[in-house]
Amino acid sequence: MTTLATQLATGLAGLSQTLTDAQQLKLLDYVALLAKWNKTYSLTAIREPERMVTHHLLDSLAPLNVMGYASARILDVGSGFGTPGIPWAIARPDWQLTLLDSNHKKTTFLRQAILELQLANVTVVTDRVEQYHPEAPFDCITSRAFAELKDFVQLTGHLLAENGQWAALKGVYPHEEIANLPAGVTVVQVDVLAVPGLEAERHLVKLQQQGS
């Protein structure tokens, strides 16, 4: 039987990503914590830790090679139980991540997770995105199944720094959503992502304001 550690290591190799043993252990601790809390709080429909490795860890980590940031302030909107924010924070300790969600149950889990995982580069905010006004804007705003692209950029436009980008994690290529983008928002690039063990399409859609 394949252990979760072997499954994760094999998946990371398939993504051409090198993480330390400590980082991999922390990712597995996150899965263990999610599986434990999920029994009571129903945070994710995926119950099996093996599927969490594929659908939550590897799926979140797949975009990292094409993100293009050495260090950055990143906002994860509608973070839910912490994807992609927590895996990103573990894999990229030079990034400063803010995880935003309006659901108190989910942000309670997020706060416990960053405490137990000792993630000094993560801040959790319980708020609605349109009411959130941080001290400084973000270099990058990401989301995983938060909203359609049009709503995503309109709801978060006030949070994006000048020259900043949106990085939306999507399933199939979002032709219709791209066609419906508001004026002034352009597609920088769309990357096709291959997630080891996941038989589904994945894309990273990068957007920015025209002129920025």
N, C-alpha and C positions, 0 to 999 in steps of 0.2 A: 504494500500500500504506500502510495506516495505521501510523504509528510507535507504539511503546509510550507515548511521551510524550503523543501526541495522544489515544490510547486512554484513558490515565489522566486527562488533563485533561477529556475529554468525560464520563467516568464520574463524576468529582468534581462537575462541573456538574449532572449528573443526580441526584446525592445532595444538591445544594444545599450543598456544602461548599467553603470557600475555603481553600486551602493556598498557601503561598508557593512560588516557583519552587524554592527550596532544599529545601523539604520534599518537593516532588514528585520532585526529583532523587534525594533520599535514598531515597524509596520505590522508585524504579526501580533504584537501586544494590542495594537489598535483594533485589529480584527477580533481578538479575544474579548476586548472590552465591549465592542459593538455587539457581538453575539450574546454576551451576558446581559447587557441592557435591553437588547431586542426582545428577550423573553417577557419582560414586563412592560416595556414602553412601545413595542411595535414600531421601531424606527425605520426598518427596511423590510420589504417583502421577501428578501433573500435571507434564509435562515441558516443555511449550511456554510460553515467557515470556508470550505473549499471553493464554493461559488463566490463568497465574499472576496477571496483573493483575486479571482478573475474579474468579477463584475465591479468591484469597488477599488481594489488596489491597482491592478494592472490597467484597468480602464482609465483611472485617474492619472496614472504615471505616463501613459502612452504619449501625451502631447509634449512632454518636457523637452525632448530633443529638438523640437521646432519652435519652442517658446521664444528663445533668443535673448533671455535676460541673465546678466551676471548677478546683479542685485536689483531689487525692485520692491515697491510697495504695491501689493496686490489685494484686491477685494474679491472675495468669493460670495456672490449674491445668492440668497436662497440656499445656503450651504447645507441645510438639513442636518444629517448626521456627520457632515464634515468632508464631503467629497466635492471637488478635488482638493479642498484646502488643506486637510490634515496630511494626506500623503505627500502633497507638494511641500509642506512645511518640514516634513521629515527628510525628504530627498534633497531639498534646497534650503539649507539652514541660513544662507545669506539673504533669502527673501523674507520680507515682513508681510505676514498674511493677516487680513482681517476677515473673519467669518461672520456674515450677517444673515440672520434669520428672525422672522417675527414670532416663531413658535417657541414658547417658553420651555416646553418639554425637550425640544431638540437642543436649544442653547444650554440648558442645564446639563445635558449629556456632553456637549462640546466643551463646556468649562471643566467638567470632571475629566474628560479625555486629555485636555492639554495639561491639566494638573498632574495626572498619573504618568503621562508620557514625557513630562518635563519639557514642553515646547515653549521656549522663551520667545520665539519669533511669531507667536500667534496671539491675536486679540479676538475676543468674541463679543458681538454686539447683538442685543435683542431689540429689533426695531423694524419698522416697515421701511423699505428702501427709499420711498419717496419722502419720508420724514427724517431720514438720516443725513446729518450735516457734520462731517468730521472736520477736524482742524485743518487738514491738508488733503488735497485730492490724490487720486491713485494713478500710478503708472499704467496699471492694467486692471481691467475688471473682467472677471470670468464668471461663468455659470454652467451648471450641468443640469439640463432639463428644468430650468427656472421659468422661461417664457419664450415666446416666439421672438425672433431677432428684433422686429420693429418695437415691440413692447420693452424688450431688454434694453435697447439703446435709449429709448425715450425715458424710461424710468430711472436710468442711471447716468444720464448725460451730465448732471450737475456734480457727479462724483469723479469724473475723469479729468486727469491733468492735461494741460496743453501738450500736444504731441503724444498723448497716451493712446492706448489701444484697448478695444474689447477683444476678448478671446472666448468665444462661445463653443462649448463642447456639444456636438450634435451627433445624431445617428446617421440616417441616410442624408445624402447631399441635399441641402435645403433650398432647392431652386425657387420655390414659391416664396419662401421667407425672404430670400435675397432680393427678389423682384419687388417685394413690398417694403423694402427699407425706406425710411424717410429721406427726404432731400437733404443733401449735405453729408450723408454717411456713405462712405465707400468701402468696398471690399479690398483689403490689402492682399490677402491670399487665403486659400482654402487647402488645408493639408489633409490627405487621406491617412488615417491611422489604422494600423494593424495591431489588434490586441491579441496576444497569444491565448489560445483556449476559448476565445469568444467568437462565435460564428455570427457576427453581425457587423454591419457597416458602422464606421465611426469617422467623424470629420472634426477638424478644428477650424473654426471660421474666425479670422482676424479682421476687425473693422476699425476704421478711424474717421474722425471728422475731417471733411475736406478742408485743405489749407493748414492742417496741423501737422 
